[in-house]
Amino acid sequence: MSSTAFEERSSGAVLLCHISGKILLRIHLEGGVGVFSIGGSKGVILGACLLASGLLVGFTNVGPFSKAFEYPKQLFFNGEPKSSIAMYQIDGQAYVPLRSFAEEMGASVFYSENGIEFNDVANNEVWASHHSSTEFNDFRLQLHSEKKIYDQDDLIRVWSSISYMGEDPIHITHGYPLLIYTMTDASGLKVGGYSTAQKMSKHVEKGNEVVSSLPFHSIREYNYLRSGRHDYQTFLETTTTNPAKLPKGTYTISIAVDFGVSGEKRVKGSTEVTIEVH
């Protein structure tokens, strides 16, 4: 196994360490399997470890250590292997890169002057005051926004759903994701609007519904394109504003679907809302 020097920041509990220019997050292991969950947590943190109960926060003092090794296990998310995320073994414990790990779970990380800001898109209760919907071919497509007008420091809370209202069960085939977001600003700069070519099949009955939130990576991608920089990773590491938040402006957010039904026909539909950031 290869190794490299690192330093760990801790307060008795194991928290974060810095290795080869990356911030690493320790994961708790049970029987050699990483156990972690993130839900409804956001704010400025200086150190964290993930246990089965969720995100734990702590403050740090720097202590020097000597070696970090590649961890001889594979990381899985919801049963799917994630070979692109490196794992490290330090003093018998497993660590993963904080940004890669958080983004894979739908969250966003911003390194500010005050520390590390961790924004999780999940929120147990969000009331929507701005809506749009359409119906077609026994389906209802809905798009919701927490607000029509956001402050510049707000996280954008937008989510959508598609529900089946037909009487007879059907099979649908679609790419991933089924619900496809597109975001366009007043100048015409657009992000999103794509899904994988991989075909997925789902048995659908009356009342079945799929719900999806506008992912942080769409907003990060927009801010990256708007910055004019040529390297995405460098942009994330050097930006002085949170890339998961939108700058002032007007944005049209749309949700679209395009799928096959029982191998006989294609169904398409879309709807949109316009929001402002002041």
PyMOL commands that set and color helices and strands:
alter all, ss='L'
color gray80, all
select helices_A, chain A and resi 98-104+216-227+232-238
alter helices_A, ss='H'
color red, helices_A
select strands_A, chain A and resi 3-4+6-10+14-19+22-30+33-35+43-45+48-51+54-57+61-64+68-70+76-77+80-81+88-90+93-97+107-112+115-120+130-136+139-145+149-150+158-164+170-174+180-185+190-192+200-204+209-213+249-261+265-277
alter strands_A, ss='S'
color yellow, strands_A
deselect
rebuild
show_as cartoon
